[in-house]
């Protein structure tokens, strides 16, 4: 399969938090680049199309948009 990512991703296994509209959901950040990430969530039905993602280790908050969903994993693009 041809790689379509613009930037290489770093493999991770880190706790993260998805937040939107005053609520938050714990997740697992599986990989990360300057442009996006793959995230594992308990149930994709509870994740809005746009949200903020924060990783536990560095507390950086990134605005995200979902670009794909596969079972309990989502791929996100970082937005402004």
N, C-alpha and C positions, 0 to 999 in steps of 0.2 A: 504494500500500500504506500502511495506517495505521501510524504510528509508535507502538510499544508500550513504548518505553523510558521509564522514570520520570525519568531525568536525561539531558541532552544529552551526547554523547560528543565528545571531541577526537580528530581524526585524527592518527595517529602513524605512524612507521615506525622502530621502535626494537627493538634486540635485547633479549630477555628470557630468563629461565630458569625452567623448570618443574621443581619438585623434589617428590619423594615417596618415602618409604621408603629414603632414603639415596642415591637416584640422581637425576640431573638430565638435562634435555633442553633444548637451545638452541631458541629460538623467535623469532618476530617479533610484537611487539605492534602491531596495526594501528589500534586506537582504544581509548579509555579514558574512563571516567566515574567518578564516586564510587561507583557500584554495580556496575560490571562492565567487561568488555573483550571485544574480538575478537582472537583470536590465531591466527597461522599456524604450523603445525607440519609437520615432515617426514612424519610418519605418525601419524594419530590412534589407531591401534591401540596405541601405546605410552604414551598419556596416560590416567592413571587418572581416575575420575569426580571425585575430590576431590584437590587438590594445592595447592602454594604457588607463586605466581608472583612473580618479582622482575624489575624493569626495571633494565637496566644503568646508566642515567644517574643514578638517584637511590637505587638499592639498597633501595627500600621493598618489603617482603615482604607479600603479600596472600594470604589463604586463599581458595580458589576452588572452585566447583562447576560442572561443565559443564551448560549448559542447551540447547545445540544443537551439532550437528556437520554441516558441509557440506564435502565433499571433504577438503581439508587445513586447513580453518579450523574453529575452535571458538569458541563464545560462552560466556563464563563470568560467573557472578554471584559477587560477593565475599561471603564469609560470615565469621562470627565464630569 
